[in-house]
Amino acid sequence: NYVIMAGANRAEAIVTPDTMDGFKRTKGRGAKMICIDHRFTHTAAKSDKWLAIKPGTDLALVLALTYVVMTETLYNKKFVEENMDGFEEYRRY
């Protein structure tokens, strides 16, 4: 339901042939795009929501999201079991 754009300004800095098409496909499928950036970029302007974080706090946000995903078991257990090493140690940490 959501596409989270963080750490990249796809509309300006990482322009590939599929960049603008990707924005259209997201909207066409009914997904909401959230841009996480301390600057109001072209990507933020094209997003449904701009989350203006303070510079240097992006890692704290990622760790908070990771915490929620792990504590609420919102991840694909089968994929983790089949493809990841050290996940349990990371989860406990």
PDB file of N, CA, C and O in Angstrom:
ATOM      1  N   ASN A   1       0.799  -1.207   0.000  1.00  0.00           N
ATOM      2  CA  ASN A   1       0.000   0.000   0.000  1.00  0.00           C
ATOM      3  C   ASN A   1       0.842   1.271   0.000  1.00  0.00           C
ATOM      4  O   ASN A   1       0.369   2.338  -0.393  1.00  0.00           O
ATOM      5  N   TYR A   2       2.097   1.150   0.446  1.00  0.00           N
ATOM      6  CA  TYR A   2       2.964   2.319   0.545  1.00  0.00           C
ATOM      7  C   TYR A   2       4.305   2.056  -0.111  1.00  0.00           C
ATOM      8  O   TYR A   2       4.835   0.946  -0.069  1.00  0.00           O
ATOM      9  N   VAL A   3       4.837   3.097  -0.715  1.00  0.00           N
ATOM     10  CA  VAL A   3       6.207   3.088  -1.205  1.00  0.00           C
ATOM     11  C   VAL A   3       6.941   4.143  -0.394  1.00  0.00           C
ATOM     12  O   VAL A   3       6.546   5.309  -0.377  1.00  0.00           O
ATOM     13  N   ILE A   4       7.997   3.737   0.270  1.00  0.00           N
ATOM     14  CA  ILE A   4       8.775   4.677   1.074  1.00  0.00           C
ATOM     15  C   ILE A   4      10.050   5.007   0.320  1.00  0.00           C
ATOM     16  O   ILE A   4      10.868   4.131   0.042  1.00  0.00           O
ATOM     17  N   MET A   5      10.207   6.276  -0.006  1.00  0.00           N
ATOM     18  CA  MET A   5      11.409   6.753  -0.688  1.00  0.00           C
ATOM     19  C   MET A   5      12.272   7.449   0.355  1.00  0.00           C
ATOM     20  O   MET A   5      11.920   8.520   0.850  1.00  0.00           O
ATOM     21  N   ALA A   6      13.383   6.846   0.678  1.00  0.00           N
ATOM     22  CA  ALA A   6      14.292   7.431   1.663  1.00  0.00           C
ATOM     23  C   ALA A   6      15.714   7.255   1.167  1.00  0.00           C
ATOM     24  O   ALA A   6      16.076   6.204   0.636  1.00  0.00           O
ATOM     25  N   GLY A   7      16.505   8.280   1.343  1.00  0.00           N
ATOM     26  CA  GLY A   7      17.913   8.181   0.988  1.00  0.00           C
ATOM     27  C   GLY A   7      18.199   8.363  -0.486  1.00  0.00           C
ATOM     28  O   GLY A   7      19.337   8.179  -0.919  1.00  0.00           O
ATOM     29  N   ALA A   8      17.195   8.721  -1.265  1.00  0.00           N
ATOM     30  CA  ALA A   8      17.419   8.937  -2.690  1.00  0.00           C
ATOM     31  C   ALA A   8      16.394   9.929  -3.221  1.00  0.00           C
ATOM     32  O   ALA A   8      15.206   9.836  -2.914  1.00  0.00           O
ATOM     33  N   ASN A   9      16.856  10.852  -3.997  1.00  0.00           N
ATOM     34  CA  ASN A   9      15.991  11.828  -4.640  1.00  0.00           C
ATOM     35  C   ASN A   9      15.803  11.392  -6.086  1.00  0.00           C
ATOM     36  O   ASN A   9      16.414  11.949  -6.998  1.00  0.00           O
ATOM     37  N   ARG A  10      14.956  10.396  -6.285  1.00  0.00           N
ATOM     38  CA  ARG A  10      14.804   9.758  -7.594  1.00  0.00           C
ATOM     39  C   ARG A  10      14.354  10.720  -8.685  1.00  0.00           C
ATOM     40  O   ARG A  10      14.709  10.526  -9.847  1.00  0.00           O
ATOM     41  N   ALA A  11      13.598  11.730  -8.355  1.00  0.00           N
ATOM     42  CA  ALA A  11      13.092  12.643  -9.375  1.00  0.00           C
ATOM     43  C   ALA A  11      14.163  13.591  -9.902  1.00  0.00           C
ATOM     44  O   ALA A  11      13.969  14.207 -10.949  1.00  0.00           O
ATOM     45  N   GLU A  12      15.284  13.722  -9.206  1.00  0.00           N
ATOM     46  CA  GLU A  12      16.332  14.642  -9.647  1.00  0.00           C
ATOM     47  C   GLU A  12      17.686  13.974  -9.805  1.00  0.00           C
ATOM     48  O   GLU A  12      18.320  14.086 -10.854  1.00  0.00           O
ATOM     49  N   ALA A  13      18.125  13.286  -8.775  1.00  0.00           N
ATOM     50  CA  ALA A  13      19.515  12.846  -8.721  1.00  0.00           C
ATOM     51  C   ALA A  13      19.754  11.478  -9.339  1.00  0.00           C
ATOM     52  O   ALA A  13      20.839  11.223  -9.862  1.00  0.00           O
ATOM     53  N   ILE A  14      18.787  10.611  -9.291  1.00  0.00           N
ATOM     54  CA  ILE A  14      18.978   9.253  -9.800  1.00  0.00           C
ATOM     55  C   ILE A  14      17.951   9.040 -10.901  1.00  0.00           C
ATOM     56  O   ILE A  14      17.035   8.228 -10.765  1.00  0.00           O
ATOM     57  N   VAL A  15      18.112   9.767 -11.976  1.00  0.00           N
ATOM     58  CA  VAL A  15      17.141   9.721 -13.053  1.00  0.00           C
ATOM     59  C   VAL A  15      17.519   8.590 -14.003  1.00  0.00           C
ATOM     60  O   VAL A  15      18.575   8.607 -14.636  1.00  0.00           O
ATOM     61  N   THR A  16      16.636   7.622 -14.080  1.00  0.00           N
ATOM     62  CA  THR A  16      16.780   6.512 -15.009  1.00  0.00           C
ATOM     63  C   THR A  16      15.526   6.500 -15.873  1.00  0.00           C
ATOM     64  O   THR A  16      14.550   7.174 -15.546  1.00  0.00           O
ATOM     65  N   PRO A  17      15.532   5.753 -16.960  1.00  0.00           N
ATOM     66  CA  PRO A  17      14.336   5.746 -17.818  1.00  0.00           C
ATOM     67  C   PRO A  17      13.055   5.364 -17.087  1.00  0.00           C
ATOM     68  O   PRO A  17      11.968   5.777 -17.489  1.00  0.00           O
ATOM     69  N   ASP A  18      13.172   4.583 -16.023  1.00  0.00           N
ATOM     70  CA  ASP A  18      11.961   4.145 -15.320  1.00  0.00           C
ATOM     71  C   ASP A  18      11.578   5.027 -14.138  1.00  0.00           C
ATOM     72  O   ASP A  18      10.582   4.746 -13.472  1.00  0.00           O
ATOM     73  N   THR A  19      12.335   6.079 -13.859  1.00  0.00           N
ATOM     74  CA  THR A  19      12.060   6.895 -12.675  1.00  0.00           C
ATOM     75  C   THR A  19      10.654   7.483 -12.686  1.00  0.00           C
ATOM     76  O   THR A  19       9.863   7.221 -11.779  1.00  0.00           O
ATOM     77  N   MET A  20      10.343   8.264 -13.694  1.00  0.00           N
ATOM     78  CA  MET A  20       9.035   8.914 -13.733  1.00  0.00           C
ATOM     79  C   MET A  20       7.930   7.894 -13.947  1.00  0.00           C
ATOM     80  O   MET A  20       6.828   8.046 -13.421  1.00  0.00           O
ATOM     81  N   ASP A  21       8.227   6.845 -14.725  1.00  0.00           N
ATOM     82  CA  ASP A  21       7.250   5.780 -14.924  1.00  0.00           C
ATOM     83  C   ASP A  21       6.943   5.094 -13.600  1.00  0.00           C
ATOM     84  O   ASP A  21       5.806   4.688 -13.360  1.00  0.00           O
ATOM     85  N   GLY A  22       7.942   4.963 -12.743  1.00  0.00           N
ATOM     86  CA  GLY A  22       7.740   4.358 -11.430  1.00  0.00           C
ATOM     87  C   GLY A  22       6.777   5.160 -10.578  1.00  0.00           C
ATOM     88  O   GLY A  22       5.955   4.592  -9.859  1.00  0.00           O
ATOM     89  N   PHE A  23       6.876   6.478 -10.657  1.00  0.00           N
ATOM     90  CA  PHE A  23       5.929   7.332  -9.931  1.00  0.00           C
ATOM     91  C   PHE A  23       4.511   7.098 -10.449  1.00  0.00           C
ATOM     92  O   PHE A  23       3.569   6.985  -9.664  1.00  0.00           O
ATOM     93  N   LYS A  24       4.361   7.027 -11.776  1.00  0.00           N
ATOM     94  CA  LYS A  24       3.043   6.819 -12.379  1.00  0.00           C
ATOM     95  C   LYS A  24       2.467   5.458 -11.997  1.00  0.00           C
ATOM     96  O   LYS A  24       1.281   5.350 -11.684  1.00  0.00           O
ATOM     97  N   ARG A  25       3.309   4.412 -12.022  1.00  0.00           N
ATOM     98  CA  ARG A  25       2.832   3.070 -11.670  1.00  0.00           C
ATOM     99  C   ARG A  25       2.385   3.016 -10.213  1.00  0.00           C
ATOM    100  O   ARG A  25       1.386   2.373  -9.889  1.00  0.00           O
ATOM    101  N   THR A  26       3.126   3.691  -9.338  1.00  0.00           N
ATOM    102  CA  THR A  26       2.758   3.716  -7.920  1.00  0.00           C
ATOM    103  C   THR A  26       1.371   4.312  -7.757  1.00  0.00           C
ATOM    104  O   THR A  26       0.514   3.734  -7.088  1.00  0.00           O
ATOM    105  N   LYS A  27       1.152   5.461  -8.364  1.00  0.00           N
ATOM    106  CA  LYS A  27      -0.145   6.136  -8.270  1.00  0.00           C
ATOM    107  C   LYS A  27      -1.231   5.299  -8.940  1.00  0.00           C
ATOM    108  O   LYS A  27      -2.337   5.177  -8.414  1.00  0.00           O
ATOM    109  N   GLY A  28      -0.918   4.725 -10.094  1.00  0.00           N
ATOM    110  CA  GLY A  28      -1.888   3.932 -10.840  1.00  0.00           C
ATOM    111  C   GLY A  28      -2.360   2.699 -10.099  1.00  0.00           C
ATOM    112  O   GLY A  28      -3.475   2.230 -10.325  1.00  0.00           O
ATOM    113  N   ARG A  29      -1.540   2.175  -9.230  1.00  0.00           N
ATOM    114  CA  ARG A  29      -1.908   0.997  -8.444  1.00  0.00           C
ATOM    115  C   ARG A  29      -2.568   1.362  -7.118  1.00  0.00           C
ATOM    116  O   ARG A  29      -2.926   0.487  -6.329  1.00  0.00           O
ATOM    117  N   GLY A  30      -2.723   2.648  -6.884  1.00  0.00           N
ATOM    118  CA  GLY A  30      -3.388   3.089  -5.663  1.00  0.00           C
ATOM    119  C   GLY A  30      -2.477   3.156  -4.450  1.00  0.00           C
ATOM    120  O   GLY A  30      -2.942   3.390  -3.335  1.00  0.00           O
ATOM    121  N   ALA A  31      -1.189   2.955  -4.658  1.00  0.00           N
ATOM    122  CA  ALA A  31      -0.242   3.023  -3.542  1.00  0.00           C
ATOM    123  C   ALA A  31       0.045   4.476  -3.198  1.00  0.00           C
ATOM    124  O   ALA A  31      -0.030   5.355  -4.056  1.00  0.00           O
ATOM    125  N   LYS A  32       0.367   4.717  -1.958  1.00  0.00           N
ATOM    126  CA  LYS A  32       0.760   6.042  -1.492  1.00  0.00           C
ATOM    127  C   LYS A  32       2.279   6.086  -1.410  1.00  0.00           C
ATOM    128  O   LYS A  32       2.915   5.126  -0.974  1.00  0.00           O
ATOM    129  N   MET A  33       2.851   7.199  -1.830  1.00  0.00           N
ATOM    130  CA  MET A  33       4.294   7.360  -1.749  1.00  0.00           C
ATOM    131  C   MET A  33       4.640   8.337  -0.637  1.00  0.00           C
ATOM    132  O   MET A  33       4.088   9.434  -0.554  1.00  0.00           O
ATOM    133  N   ILE A  34       5.565   7.915   0.213  1.00  0.00           N
ATOM    134  CA  ILE A  34       6.049   8.750   1.304  1.00  0.00           C
ATOM    135  C   ILE A  34       7.519   9.034   1.052  1.00  0.00           C
ATOM    136  O   ILE A  34       8.306   8.111   0.838  1.00  0.00           O
ATOM    137  N   CYS A  35       7.885  10.281   1.076  1.00  0.00           N
ATOM    138  CA  CYS A  35       9.274  10.684   0.896  1.00  0.00           C
ATOM    139  C   CYS A  35       9.838  11.106   2.250  1.00  0.00           C
ATOM    140  O   CYS A  35       9.294  11.979   2.926  1.00  0.00           O
ATOM    141  N   ILE A  36      10.935  10.467   2.625  1.00  0.00           N
ATOM    142  CA  ILE A  36      11.596  10.795   3.883  1.00  0.00           C
ATOM    143  C   ILE A  36      12.900  11.514   3.547  1.00  0.00           C
ATOM    144  O   ILE A  36      13.850  10.900   3.062  1.00  0.00           O
ATOM    145  N   ASP A  37      12.935  12.791   3.803  1.00  0.00           N
ATOM    146  CA  ASP A  37      14.102  13.603   3.453  1.00  0.00           C
ATOM    147  C   ASP A  37      14.018  14.910   4.235  1.00  0.00           C
ATOM    148  O   ASP A  37      12.926  15.419   4.488  1.00  0.00           O
ATOM    149  N   HIS A  38      15.156  15.445   4.612  1.00  0.00           N
ATOM    150  CA  HIS A  38      15.126  16.714   5.334  1.00  0.00           C
ATOM    151  C   HIS A  38      14.926  17.900   4.384  1.00  0.00           C
ATOM    152  O   HIS A  38      14.662  19.019   4.825  1.00  0.00           O
ATOM    153  N   ARG A  39      15.054  17.645   3.083  1.00  0.00           N
ATOM    154  CA  ARG A  39      14.857  18.701   2.082  1.00  0.00           C
ATOM    155  C   ARG A  39      13.552  18.469   1.328  1.00  0.00           C
ATOM    156  O   ARG A  39      13.141  17.325   1.134  1.00  0.00           O
ATOM    157  N   PHE A  40      12.910  19.531   0.909  1.00  0.00           N
ATOM    158  CA  PHE A  40      11.726  19.395   0.068  1.00  0.00           C
ATOM    159  C   PHE A  40      12.192  19.318  -1.375  1.00  0.00           C
ATOM    160  O   PHE A  40      12.360  20.338  -2.044  1.00  0.00           O
ATOM    161  N   THR A  41      12.398  18.102  -1.841  1.00  0.00           N
ATOM    162  CA  THR A  41      12.946  17.837  -3.174  1.00  0.00           C
ATOM    163  C   THR A  41      11.813  17.652  -4.187  1.00  0.00           C
ATOM    164  O   THR A  41      10.635  17.690  -3.830  1.00  0.00           O
ATOM    165  N   HIS A  42      12.185  17.451  -5.449  1.00  0.00           N
ATOM    166  CA  HIS A  42      11.186  17.137  -6.473  1.00  0.00           C
ATOM    167  C   HIS A  42      10.483  15.814  -6.145  1.00  0.00           C
ATOM    168  O   HIS A  42       9.290  15.655  -6.407  1.00  0.00           O
ATOM    169  N   THR A  43      11.229  14.875  -5.574  1.00  0.00           N
ATOM    170  CA  THR A  43      10.625  13.609  -5.163  1.00  0.00           C
ATOM    171  C   THR A  43       9.585  13.856  -4.074  1.00  0.00           C
ATOM    172  O   THR A  43       8.497  13.281  -4.111  1.00  0.00           O
ATOM    173  N   ALA A  44       9.912  14.697  -3.121  1.00  0.00           N
ATOM    174  CA  ALA A  44       8.961  15.038  -2.053  1.00  0.00           C
ATOM    175  C   ALA A  44       7.724  15.712  -2.638  1.00  0.00           C
ATOM    176  O   ALA A  44       6.605  15.451  -2.197  1.00  0.00           O
ATOM    177  N   ALA A  45       7.924  16.573  -3.625  1.00  0.00           N
ATOM    178  CA  ALA A  45       6.800  17.274  -4.246  1.00  0.00           C
ATOM    179  C   ALA A  45       5.856  16.310  -4.964  1.00  0.00           C
ATOM    180  O   ALA A  45       4.654  16.563  -5.036  1.00  0.00           O
ATOM    181  N   LYS A  46       6.388  15.213  -5.492  1.00  0.00           N
ATOM    182  CA  LYS A  46       5.576  14.239  -6.210  1.00  0.00           C
ATOM    183  C   LYS A  46       4.962  13.187  -5.275  1.00  0.00           C
ATOM    184  O   LYS A  46       4.143  12.374  -5.704  1.00  0.00           O
ATOM    185  N   SER A  47       5.355  13.207  -4.020  1.00  0.00           N
ATOM    186  CA  SER A  47       4.879  12.211  -3.061  1.00  0.00           C
ATOM    187  C   SER A  47       3.554  12.626  -2.432  1.00  0.00           C
ATOM    188  O   SER A  47       3.170  13.796  -2.452  1.00  0.00           O
ATOM    189  N   ASP A  48       2.873  11.636  -1.877  1.00  0.00           N
ATOM    190  CA  ASP A  48       1.633  11.919  -1.156  1.00  0.00           C
ATOM    191  C   ASP A  48       1.922  12.522   0.211  1.00  0.00           C
ATOM    192  O   ASP A  48       1.129  13.299   0.743  1.00  0.00           O
ATOM    193  N   LYS A  49       3.056  12.157   0.765  1.00  0.00           N
ATOM    194  CA  LYS A  49       3.424  12.646   2.103  1.00  0.00           C
ATOM    195  C   LYS A  49       4.923  12.891   2.127  1.00  0.00           C
ATOM    196  O   LYS A  49       5.704  12.071   1.644  1.00  0.00           O
ATOM    197  N   TRP A  50       5.313  14.002   2.681  1.00  0.00           N
ATOM    198  CA  TRP A  50       6.722  14.322   2.876  1.00  0.00           C
ATOM    199  C   TRP A  50       6.992  14.304   4.370  1.00  0.00           C
ATOM    200  O   TRP A  50       6.417  15.091   5.121  1.00  0.00           O
ATOM    201  N   LEU A  51       7.857  13.418   4.795  1.00  0.00           N
ATOM    202  CA  LEU A  51       8.252  13.337   6.192  1.00  0.00           C
ATOM    203  C   LEU A  51       9.594  14.054   6.322  1.00  0.00           C
ATOM    204  O   LEU A  51      10.637  13.507   5.965  1.00  0.00           O
ATOM    205  N   ALA A  52       9.556  15.258   6.828  1.00  0.00           N
ATOM    206  CA  ALA A  52      10.743  16.103   6.919  1.00  0.00           C
ATOM    207  C   ALA A  52      11.488  15.800   8.219  1.00  0.00           C
ATOM    208  O   ALA A  52      11.220  16.403   9.259  1.00  0.00           O
ATOM    209  N   ILE A  53      12.413  14.871   8.145  1.00  0.00           N
ATOM    210  CA  ILE A  53      13.176  14.513   9.334  1.00  0.00           C
ATOM    211  C   ILE A  53      14.341  15.481   9.506  1.00  0.00           C
ATOM    212  O   ILE A  53      14.749  16.162   8.565  1.00  0.00           O
ATOM    213  N   LYS A  54      14.855  15.526  10.703  1.00  0.00           N
ATOM    214  CA  LYS A  54      16.024  16.359  10.973  1.00  0.00           C
ATOM    215  C   LYS A  54      17.257  15.693  10.380  1.00  0.00           C
ATOM    216  O   LYS A  54      17.376  14.468  10.429  1.00  0.00           O
ATOM    217  N   PRO A  55      18.178  16.475   9.821  1.00  0.00           N
ATOM    218  CA  PRO A  55      19.398  15.889   9.265  1.00  0.00           C
ATOM    219  C   PRO A  55      20.115  15.028  10.309  1.00  0.00           C
ATOM    220  O   PRO A  55      20.261  15.422  11.466  1.00  0.00           O
ATOM    221  N   GLY A  56      20.555  13.852   9.875  1.00  0.00           N
ATOM    222  CA  GLY A  56      21.293  12.964  10.765  1.00  0.00           C
ATOM    223  C   GLY A  56      20.430  12.022  11.590  1.00  0.00           C
ATOM    224  O   GLY A  56      20.951  11.228  12.373  1.00  0.00           O
ATOM    225  N   THR A  57      19.099  12.104  11.421  1.00  0.00           N
ATOM    226  CA  THR A  57      18.223  11.235  12.208  1.00  0.00           C
ATOM    227  C   THR A  57      17.672  10.066  11.402  1.00  0.00           C
ATOM    228  O   THR A  57      16.843   9.305  11.901  1.00  0.00           O
ATOM    229  N   ASP A  58      18.125   9.917  10.156  1.00  0.00           N
ATOM    230  CA  ASP A  58      17.584   8.855   9.317  1.00  0.00           C
ATOM    231  C   ASP A  58      17.900   7.464   9.868  1.00  0.00           C
ATOM    232  O   ASP A  58      17.065   6.566   9.758  1.00  0.00           O
ATOM    233  N   LEU A  59      19.054   7.266  10.444  1.00  0.00           N
ATOM    234  CA  LEU A  59      19.381   5.959  11.016  1.00  0.00           C
ATOM    235  C   LEU A  59      18.464   5.644  12.200  1.00  0.00           C
ATOM    236  O   LEU A  59      18.021   4.504  12.346  1.00  0.00           O
ATOM    237  N   ALA A  60      18.178   6.626  13.037  1.00  0.00           N
ATOM    238  CA  ALA A  60      17.262   6.413  14.157  1.00  0.00           C
ATOM    239  C   ALA A  60      15.884   6.010  13.644  1.00  0.00           C
ATOM    240  O   ALA A  60      15.236   5.146  14.233  1.00  0.00           O
ATOM    241  N   LEU A  61      15.432   6.623  12.559  1.00  0.00           N
ATOM    242  CA  LEU A  61      14.141   6.269  11.974  1.00  0.00           C
ATOM    243  C   LEU A  61      14.158   4.834  11.461  1.00  0.00           C
ATOM    244  O   LEU A  61      13.215   4.081  11.705  1.00  0.00           O
ATOM    245  N   VAL A  62      15.212   4.448  10.756  1.00  0.00           N
ATOM    246  CA  VAL A  62      15.327   3.082  10.234  1.00  0.00           C
ATOM    247  C   VAL A  62      15.342   2.072  11.378  1.00  0.00           C
ATOM    248  O   VAL A  62      14.689   1.032  11.292  1.00  0.00           O
ATOM    249  N   LEU A  63      16.069   2.362  12.429  1.00  0.00           N
ATOM    250  CA  LEU A  63      16.109   1.453  13.577  1.00  0.00           C
ATOM    251  C   LEU A  63      14.740   1.350  14.253  1.00  0.00           C
ATOM    252  O   LEU A  63      14.354   0.272  14.705  1.00  0.00           O
ATOM    253  N   ALA A  64      14.014   2.446  14.323  1.00  0.00           N
ATOM    254  CA  ALA A  64      12.669   2.422  14.905  1.00  0.00           C
ATOM    255  C   ALA A  64      11.725   1.581  14.050  1.00  0.00           C
ATOM    256  O   ALA A  64      10.948   0.788  14.581  1.00  0.00           O
ATOM    257  N   LEU A  65      11.788   1.750  12.734  1.00  0.00           N
ATOM    258  CA  LEU A  65      10.960   0.940  11.839  1.00  0.00           C
ATOM    259  C   LEU A  65      11.327  -0.531  11.956  1.00  0.00           C
ATOM    260  O   LEU A  65      10.446  -1.391  11.989  1.00  0.00           O
ATOM    261  N   THR A  66      12.620  -0.825  12.019  1.00  0.00           N
ATOM    262  CA  THR A  66      13.085  -2.200  12.164  1.00  0.00           C
ATOM    263  C   THR A  66      12.567  -2.801  13.461  1.00  0.00           C
ATOM    264  O   THR A  66      12.130  -3.952  13.485  1.00  0.00           O
ATOM    265  N   TYR A  67      12.614  -2.031  14.532  1.00  0.00           N
ATOM    266  CA  TYR A  67      12.119  -2.492  15.834  1.00  0.00           C
ATOM    267  C   TYR A  67      10.647  -2.895  15.751  1.00  0.00           C
ATOM    268  O   TYR A  67      10.263  -3.957  16.241  1.00  0.00           O
ATOM    269  N   VAL A  68       9.833  -2.055  15.138  1.00  0.00           N
ATOM    270  CA  VAL A  68       8.405  -2.347  15.019  1.00  0.00           C
ATOM    271  C   VAL A  68       8.182  -3.597  14.169  1.00  0.00           C
ATOM    272  O   VAL A  68       7.398  -4.471  14.539  1.00  0.00           O
ATOM    273  N   VAL A  69       8.868  -3.680  13.033  1.00  0.00           N
ATOM    274  CA  VAL A  69       8.711  -4.844  12.156  1.00  0.00           C
ATOM    275  C   VAL A  69       9.076  -6.130  12.889  1.00  0.00           C
ATOM    276  O   VAL A  69       8.398  -7.146  12.741  1.00  0.00           O
ATOM    277  N   MET A  70      10.139  -6.087  13.674  1.00  0.00           N
ATOM    278  CA  MET A  70      10.585  -7.294  14.378  1.00  0.00           C
ATOM    279  C   MET A  70       9.702  -7.623  15.584  1.00  0.00           C
ATOM    280  O   MET A  70       9.328  -8.781  15.768  1.00  0.00           O
ATOM    281  N   THR A  71       9.369  -6.641  16.396  1.00  0.00           N
ATOM    282  CA  THR A  71       8.593  -6.924  17.607  1.00  0.00           C
ATOM    283  C   THR A  71       7.154  -7.306  17.285  1.00  0.00           C
ATOM    284  O   THR A  71       6.527  -8.050  18.040  1.00  0.00           O
ATOM    285  N   GLU A  72       6.624  -6.806  16.170  1.00  0.00           N
ATOM    286  CA  GLU A  72       5.265  -7.148  15.774  1.00  0.00           C
ATOM    287  C   GLU A  72       5.234  -8.273  14.736  1.00  0.00           C
ATOM    288  O   GLU A  72       4.182  -8.595  14.183  1.00  0.00           O
ATOM    289  N   THR A  73       6.395  -8.858  14.485  1.00  0.00           N
ATOM    290  CA  THR A  73       6.561  -9.952  13.525  1.00  0.00           C
ATOM    291  C   THR A  73       5.864  -9.632  12.197  1.00  0.00           C
ATOM    292  O   THR A  73       5.018 -10.391  11.725  1.00  0.00           O
ATOM    293  N   LEU A  74       6.232  -8.510  11.617  1.00  0.00           N
ATOM    294  CA  LEU A  74       5.663  -8.059  10.347  1.00  0.00           C
ATOM    295  C   LEU A  74       6.521  -8.464   9.152  1.00  0.00           C
ATOM    296  O   LEU A  74       6.299  -7.994   8.037  1.00  0.00           O
ATOM    297  N   TYR A  75       7.488  -9.324   9.382  1.00  0.00           N
ATOM    298  CA  TYR A  75       8.385  -9.767   8.313  1.00  0.00           C
ATOM    299  C   TYR A  75       7.981 -11.158   7.841  1.00  0.00           C
ATOM    300  O   TYR A  75       7.210 -11.850   8.506  1.00  0.00           O
ATOM    301  N   ASN A  76       8.503 -11.558   6.701  1.00  0.00           N
ATOM    302  CA  ASN A  76       8.218 -12.850   6.100  1.00  0.00           C
ATOM    303  C   ASN A  76       9.122 -13.897   6.750  1.00  0.00           C
ATOM    304  O   ASN A  76      10.301 -14.003   6.414  1.00  0.00           O
ATOM    305  N   LYS A  77       8.565 -14.661   7.674  1.00  0.00           N
ATOM    306  CA  LYS A  77       9.357 -15.636   8.433  1.00  0.00           C
ATOM    307  C   LYS A  77      10.013 -16.674   7.528  1.00  0.00           C
ATOM    308  O   LYS A  77      11.180 -17.016   7.713  1.00  0.00           O
ATOM    309  N   LYS A  78       9.276 -17.162   6.569  1.00  0.00           N
ATOM    310  CA  LYS A  78       9.818 -18.189   5.666  1.00  0.00           C
ATOM    311  C   LYS A  78      11.015 -17.638   4.898  1.00  0.00           C
ATOM    312  O   LYS A  78      12.042 -18.308   4.786  1.00  0.00           O
ATOM    313  N   PHE A  79      10.889 -16.424   4.370  1.00  0.00           N
ATOM    314  CA  PHE A  79      11.995 -15.814   3.639  1.00  0.00           C
ATOM    315  C   PHE A  79      13.219 -15.659   4.532  1.00  0.00           C
ATOM    316  O   PHE A  79      14.338 -15.955   4.115  1.00  0.00           O
ATOM    317  N   VAL A  80      13.008 -15.199   5.753  1.00  0.00           N
ATOM    318  CA  VAL A  80      14.108 -15.008   6.703  1.00  0.00           C
ATOM    319  C   VAL A  80      14.796 -16.338   6.990  1.00  0.00           C
ATOM    320  O   VAL A  80      16.024 -16.426   6.965  1.00  0.00           O
ATOM    321  N   GLU A  81      14.001 -17.375   7.263  1.00  0.00           N
ATOM    322  CA  GLU A  81      14.569 -18.690   7.560  1.00  0.00           C
ATOM    323  C   GLU A  81      15.390 -19.237   6.395  1.00  0.00           C
ATOM    324  O   GLU A  81      16.441 -19.841   6.606  1.00  0.00           O
ATOM    325  N   GLU A  82      14.918 -19.031   5.178  1.00  0.00           N
ATOM    326  CA  GLU A  82      15.566 -19.598   4.006  1.00  0.00           C
ATOM    327  C   GLU A  82      16.737 -18.767   3.477  1.00  0.00           C
ATOM    328  O   GLU A  82      17.601 -19.302   2.782  1.00  0.00           O
ATOM    329  N   ASN A  83      16.780 -17.480   3.789  1.00  0.00           N
ATOM    330  CA  ASN A  83      17.739 -16.601   3.113  1.00  0.00           C
ATOM    331  C   ASN A  83      18.652 -15.770   3.998  1.00  0.00           C
ATOM    332  O   ASN A  83      19.538 -15.088   3.484  1.00  0.00           O
ATOM    333  N   MET A  84      18.466 -15.802   5.303  1.00  0.00           N
ATOM    334  CA  MET A  84      19.250 -14.902   6.139  1.00  0.00           C
ATOM    335  C   MET A  84      20.020 -15.651   7.217  1.00  0.00           C
ATOM    336  O   MET A  84      19.519 -16.596   7.826  1.00  0.00           O
ATOM    337  N   ASP A  85      21.226 -15.211   7.429  1.00  0.00           N
ATOM    338  CA  ASP A  85      22.060 -15.728   8.513  1.00  0.00           C
ATOM    339  C   ASP A  85      22.181 -14.647   9.585  1.00  0.00           C
ATOM    340  O   ASP A  85      22.339 -13.469   9.266  1.00  0.00           O
ATOM    341  N   GLY A  86      22.107 -15.041  10.837  1.00  0.00           N
ATOM    342  CA  GLY A  86      22.304 -14.099  11.932  1.00  0.00           C
ATOM    343  C   GLY A  86      21.093 -13.244  12.260  1.00  0.00           C
ATOM    344  O   GLY A  86      21.204 -12.281  13.018  1.00  0.00           O
ATOM    345  N   PHE A  87      19.935 -13.583  11.699  1.00  0.00           N
ATOM    346  CA  PHE A  87      18.746 -12.770  11.938  1.00  0.00           C
ATOM    347  C   PHE A  87      18.347 -12.770  13.408  1.00  0.00           C
ATOM    348  O   PHE A  87      18.019 -11.720  13.960  1.00  0.00           O
ATOM    349  N   GLU A  88      18.373 -13.926  14.040  1.00  0.00           N
ATOM    350  CA  GLU A  88      17.966 -14.012  15.464  1.00  0.00           C
ATOM    351  C   GLU A  88      18.889 -13.186  16.357  1.00  0.00           C
ATOM    352  O   GLU A  88      18.431 -12.529  17.291  1.00  0.00           O
ATOM    353  N   GLU A  89      20.177 -13.220  16.069  1.00  0.00           N
ATOM    354  CA  GLU A  89      21.132 -12.403  16.845  1.00  0.00           C
ATOM    355  C   GLU A  89      20.820 -10.924  16.658  1.00  0.00           C
ATOM    356  O   GLU A  89      20.833 -10.151  17.615  1.00  0.00           O
ATOM    357  N   TYR A  90      20.541 -10.540  15.417  1.00  0.00           N
ATOM    358  CA  TYR A  90      20.202  -9.144  15.129  1.00  0.00           C
ATOM    359  C   TYR A  90      18.898  -8.751  15.825  1.00  0.00           C
ATOM    360  O   TYR A  90      18.799  -7.670  16.406  1.00  0.00           O
ATOM    361  N   ARG A  91      17.903  -9.634  15.762  1.00  0.00           N
ATOM    362  CA  ARG A  91      16.617  -9.354  16.405  1.00  0.00           C
ATOM    363  C   ARG A  91      16.769  -9.173  17.908  1.00  0.00           C
ATOM    364  O   ARG A  91      16.195  -8.258  18.497  1.00  0.00           O
ATOM    365  N   ARG A  92      17.551 -10.058  18.520  1.00  0.00           N
ATOM    366  CA  ARG A  92      17.760  -9.943  19.980  1.00  0.00           C
ATOM    367  C   ARG A  92      18.534  -8.664  20.323  1.00  0.00           C
ATOM    368  O   ARG A  92      18.274  -8.040  21.351  1.00  0.00           O
ATOM    369  N   TYR A  93      19.470  -8.279  19.475  1.00  0.00           N
ATOM    370  CA  TYR A  93      20.260  -7.070  19.716  1.00  0.00           C
ATOM    371  C   TYR A  93      19.367  -5.843  19.702  1.00  0.00           C
ATOM    372  O   TYR A  93      19.849  -4.726  19.887  1.00  0.00           O
TER     373      TYR A  93
END
